Amino acid sequence: MVDWNLAVATATRLLRPGPEVTREEARAVVAELRRHAEASQEHVRGFTRLGTADGHDTPVLVVDRPGWVKANVAGFRELLRPLLEKMQRRRGSNPGSAVLSAVGGKVTGVELGMLLSFLASRVLGQYETFAPASRDLPAGDGGGRLLLVAPNIVHVERELDVEPHDFRLWVCLHEETHRTQFSAVPWLRDHLEGEIQAFLAETDVDPAAFLERLREAAQSLVGGRPEAEEDDSGHSLVELVQTPAQRAILGRLTAVMSLLEGHADYVMDGVGPDVVPSVAEIREKFQQRRAKGASRLDTALRKLLGLDAKLRQYRDGERFVRAVVGQVGMDGFNRVWTSPNTLPTKAEIAKPADWIARVHRTAES
């Protein structure tokens, strides 16, 4: 279904060059990011009051753009294995089998590589929750690793014209918050994996439709879609949902991701004033960059890939966390990590008072 090696090779070949730095500058950036990642642990734990006795066992990897591609392909390959096996079994009887046979795994790999090349220049950092370990890309005992994409961080700090050392620490605070979430809440990874696998098990994706979505994105990258054919449907790859069960699962996943991303945004700014003197300037410029986006092509691709939804997760989740902490304090907010039952619903993300009433009223009674 997908030639993963070809996806990596294609993405690597199409990657934009990173910012110009000397070898000494590159080494200095990598060393500083590693120091900031280590220092961020104490800052995040102190602010969130989350932590584990054993500390983190997940590694911090400072990577370039090709390294980010390799890491994500490995994660996608593992996570999507059940879905792809299901699609493979359907090829013989599904009406889309002829399209799949014609296109083949190699073309699919090329198209996936195009998408990855687009994303690889935009990600500053990432906590890979389901990362399989390999010789080149180690992971924690239960899976997981923290990636910091050095050339992208340098590119954005120059674009925003902010203090480089402050910006690098600010990024590390966000990503370290994700690492702390999963290390301090042992059930969280298994819960997320269970929800994702339940979603995939319910998937009744038409392989032809799946490939067509990939082709639309790839064609947009190379300008292969005539401008007259553009529309405002705004569908993303995740909107291949077809059943009520999938919609329910996706709603829960959206709520969890909004919580995790919003919590990380809240923490990076909350810690910031004490350790990042220019945090207010960084946040203002970064928000303007998010809101403005880039070219028309960039905007279309963000919508297609669901990246606009991710930006809403940052915004809505941060508002939820800020409102809850403002009402019941950090310890009261941390009840959210008690069990899957105390996670907010999608509706509660929009109405934090409802979550407070449900969780705190139940605990008090």
C-alpha positions in Angstrom: 0.0 0.0 0.0 2.8 2.4 0.9 6.5 2.2 0.0 7.8 3.7 3.2 11.4 3.8 2.1 10.4 5.7 -1.0 8.4 8.1 1.1 11.5 8.9 3.2 13.7 9.2 0.0 11.2 11.5 -1.7 10.7 13.8 1.3 14.4 14.1 1.8 15.0 14.9 -1.8 12.3 17.6 -1.8 13.2 19.2 1.5 13.9 22.9 1.4 17.4 23.9 2.5 17.6 25.1 6.1 19.0 28.5 7.2 22.6 29.2 6.5 24.8 28.5 9.5 28.4 27.6 9.9 29.4 24.2 11.3 30.4 25.9 14.6 27.1 27.7 14.8 25.2 24.4 14.2 27.1 22.6 16.9 26.4 25.5 19.3 22.6 25.4 18.5 22.4 21.7 19.1 24.3 21.9 22.4 22.2 24.8 23.6 18.9 23.0 22.7 20.1 19.9 24.7 20.9 22.1 27.7 17.5 23.9 27.5 15.7 20.6 27.2 17.4 19.4 30.4 16.8 22.6 32.2 13.1 22.6 31.1 12.4 19.5 33.1 12.7 21.3 36.5 10.9 24.4 35.3 7.9 22.4 33.9 7.7 20.0 36.9 7.8 22.9 39.4 5.1 24.9 37.5 2.8 22.0 36.8 3.4 20.0 40.0 3.6 16.9 37.9 6.5 14.5 38.1 7.6 10.9 38.6 10.0 9.4 41.1 11.9 7.7 38.3 12.2 10.7 36.1 12.1 10.6 32.3 13.3 7.6 30.3 12.5 9.1 26.9 15.4 10.5 25.0 15.7 14.0 23.6 16.9 14.1 20.0 18.0 17.2 18.3 17.4 16.5 14.6 17.5 18.1 11.2 14.7 18.0 8.7 15.6 14.5 7.2 15.8 13.2 10.7 12.3 14.4 11.5 11.0 12.7 8.3 12.6 9.4 9.3 11.3 9.5 12.8 7.7 10.3 11.7 7.7 7.7 9.0 8.6 5.1 11.6 5.9 6.3 13.9 3.2 6.4 11.1 4.2 3.0 9.9 3.7 1.5 13.3 0.5 3.3 14.1 -1.2 2.8 10.8 -0.3 -0.8 10.4 -3.7 -2.1 11.3 -5.5 0.3 8.9 -3.2 -0.5 6.0 -3.5 -4.2 6.5 -7.3 -3.8 6.4 -7.1 -1.8 3.2 -4.8 -4.4 1.7 -7.3 -7.1 2.4 -10.0 -5.1 0.7 -8.1 -4.5 -2.5 -9.5 -7.6 -4.1 -13.2 -6.8 -3.7 -13.3 -3.0 -3.4 -14.2 -0.9 -6.4 -11.1 1.2 -5.8 -8.9 -1.9 -6.2 -8.2 -1.0 -9.8 -7.0 2.4 -8.9 -4.8 1.0 -6.1 -3.3 -1.5 -8.6 -2.6 1.2 -11.1 -1.1 3.6 -8.6 0.7 1.1 -6.5 2.7 1.5 -3.3 5.6 3.4 -5.0 3.4 6.2 -6.2 1.7 6.4 -2.8 5.1 6.6 -1.2 6.1 9.5 -3.5 2.9 11.3 -2.6 3.3 10.7 1.1 6.9 11.9 0.7 5.7 15.2 -0.8 3.4 15.8 2.2 6.2 15.1 4.6 8.6 17.4 2.8 6.0 20.2 3.3 5.6 19.5 7.0 9.2 18.9 7.8 10.1 22.6 7.4 7.3 23.7 9.8 7.6 21.6 12.9 9.8 23.1 15.7 9.5 20.2 18.1 7.5 17.1 18.7 6.9 14.5 21.4 6.5 11.2 19.6 4.2 9.2 21.7 4.2 6.0 19.8 7.8 6.0 18.5 9.4 2.6 17.8 13.0 2.4 18.8 15.7 1.9 16.2 19.5 2.1 16.1 19.5 5.6 14.8 16.4 6.8 16.6 16.2 5.5 20.2 13.0 5.7 22.2 11.9 5.1 25.8 11.0 1.8 27.3 7.4 2.3 26.7 7.9 4.1 23.4 8.3 7.9 23.0 11.0 10.4 22.3 11.2 14.2 22.2 12.4 15.7 18.9 13.7 19.2 18.5 14.1 20.3 14.9 17.2 22.6 15.0 17.0 24.2 11.5 13.4 25.1 11.9 13.9 26.7 15.3 16.7 28.8 13.9 14.7 29.8 10.9 11.7 31.0 13.0 13.8 32.8 15.5 15.4 34.7 12.7 12.1 35.3 10.9 10.5 36.7 14.1 13.6 38.7 15.0 13.5 37.5 18.6 16.3 36.8 21.1 17.6 33.3 20.0 18.4 31.9 23.5 15.0 32.9 24.9 13.2 31.5 21.9 15.0 28.1 22.0 14.2 27.7 25.7 10.6 28.7 25.1 10.2 26.0 22.5 11.8 23.5 24.8 9.4 24.3 27.6 6.5 23.5 25.3 7.9 20.1 24.2 9.1 19.2 27.7 5.5 19.8 28.9 4.4 17.0 26.6 7.1 14.7 27.8 6.1 15.4 31.4 2.4 14.8 30.6 3.1 11.2 29.4 5.7 10.4 32.0 3.7 11.6 34.9 0.4 10.1 33.8 1.1 6.4 33.1 -2.3 5.5 31.7 -2.3 8.4 29.1 -0.3 6.7 26.4 -2.3 3.5 26.5 -5.5 5.4 26.6 -4.6 7.4 23.5 -3.4 4.3 21.7 -6.6 2.5 22.5 -8.7 5.3 21.1 -6.6 5.6 17.9 -6.7 1.8 17.3 -10.5 1.8 18.0 -10.9 4.5 15.4 -8.8 2.6 12.9 -10.7 -0.6 13.6 -13.9 1.2 12.7 -12.5 2.7 9.6 -14.2 1.7 6.4 -12.0 3.8 4.1 -12.5 3.5 0.4 -8.8 3.0 -0.7 -9.5 5.0 -3.8 -10.8 8.0 -1.8 -7.8 7.7 0.6 -5.4 7.8 -2.3 -7.3 10.7 -4.0 -6.9 12.8 -0.8 -3.1 12.2 -0.8 -3.0 13.0 -4.5 -4.9 16.3 -4.0 -2.3 17.3 -1.4 0.6 16.3 -3.5 -0.7 18.0 -6.6 -1.2 21.2 -4.6 2.4 21.0 -3.6 3.6 21.0 -7.2 0.9 23.2 -8.6 -0.7 20.3 -10.4 -4.3 21.2 -9.6 -5.7 23.9 -11.9 -6.8 27.0 -10.0 -10.3 26.8 -11.4 -10.7 23.4 -9.7 -10.1 24.8 -6.2 -12.9 24.8 -3.7 -13.7 25.8 -0.2 -14.8 22.4 1.1 -12.0 22.4 3.7 -11.9 18.7 4.1 -8.8 17.3 5.9 -7.3 13.8 5.9 -8.9 13.1 9.2 -12.3 13.8 7.8 -12.6 10.4 6.2 -14.8 9.5 9.1 -17.8 7.5 8.0 -19.5 6.1 11.1 -21.1 7.5 14.3 -18.7 5.4 16.3 -15.8 7.1 14.6 -17.2 10.5 15.1 -17.6 9.8 18.8 -14.0 8.6 19.0 -12.7 11.6 17.0 -14.6 13.9 19.3 -12.8 12.4 22.4 -9.4 12.5 20.6 -9.9 16.1 19.7 -10.7 17.0 23.3 -7.6 15.2 24.6 -5.4 16.8 22.0 -6.8 20.2 22.8 -6.1 19.6 26.5 -2.5 18.4 25.9 -1.6 21.2 23.4 -3.4 23.9 25.4 -1.7 22.8 28.6 1.7 23.0 26.9 1.0 26.5 25.6 -0.2 27.6 29.1 2.9 26.2 30.8 5.4 27.6 28.3 4.0 31.1 28.9 3.4 30.6 32.7 7.0 29.4 33.3 8.3 32.0 30.8 8.5 35.2 32.7 10.8 33.7 35.3 13.2 32.1 32.9 12.5 33.7 29.5 12.7 37.5 29.9 11.3 38.3 26.4 8.5 35.8 26.6 5.8 38.5 26.0 7.4 39.7 22.8 8.0 36.1 21.6 4.3 35.1 22.2 3.0 38.2 20.5 5.1 37.7 17.4 4.5 34.0 17.3 0.7 34.4 17.5 0.9 36.9 14.7 2.8 34.4 12.6 0.3 31.7 13.4 -2.7 33.9 12.5 -1.1 35.3 9.3 0.0 32.0 7.9 2.0 32.1 4.7 1.0 31.9 1.1 -2.3 30.8 -0.4 -0.8 27.4 -1.1 0.3 27.1 2.6 -3.2 28.0 3.8 -4.8 25.4 1.5 -2.4 22.7 2.6 -2.9 23.5 6.2 -6.6 23.1 5.8 -6.3 19.9 3.8 -3.9 18.3 6.4 -6.0 19.4 9.4 -3.3 21.8 10.6 -5.9 24.6 11.1 -7.7 22.3 13.5 -4.4 21.9 15.4 -4.1 25.6 15.7 -7.6 25.7 17.2 -6.6 23.0 19.6 -3.8 25.3 20.9 -6.2 28.2 21.3 -9.2 26.3 22.8 -7.1 24.1 25.0 -5.2 27.0 26.5 -8.4 28.8 27.3 -9.7 25.8 29.0 -6.6 25.3 31.1 -6.4 29.0 32.0 -10.0 29.1 33.0 -9.8 26.0 35.2 -6.6 27.0 36.9 -8.1 30.4 37.5 -11.1 28.8 39.3 -9.7 25.9 41.2 -5.9 26.3 41.1 -3.2 24.1 39.6 -3.9 21.2 42.0 -7.6 21.4 41.1 -6.8 21.4 37.4 -4.5 18.4 37.9 -7.5 16.2 38.7 -7.8 16.1 34.9 -5.0 13.5 35.0 -6.8 11.1 37.5 -8.3 8.8 34.9 -9.8 8.7 31.4 -13.1 9.6 33.1 -11.8 12.9 34.3 -10.6 14.1 30.9 -12.7 16.9 29.5 -15.2 16.2 26.7 -15.1 18.3 23.5 -18.1 20.3 24.9 -16.3 20.9 28.2 -13.2 22.2 26.4 -15.5 25.0 25.2 -17.2 25.3 28.6 -14.7 24.8 31.4 -17.2 25.5 34.1 -19.1 22.3 33.1 -15.9 20.2 33.6 -15.3 21.9 37.0 -18.9 21.1 38.0 -18.7 17.5 36.9 -15.3 16.5 38.2 -15.1 18.6 41.4 -18.7 18.0 42.4 -18.2 14.3 42.0 -15.0 14.4 44.0 -16.6 16.4 46.8 -19.6 14.2 47.1 
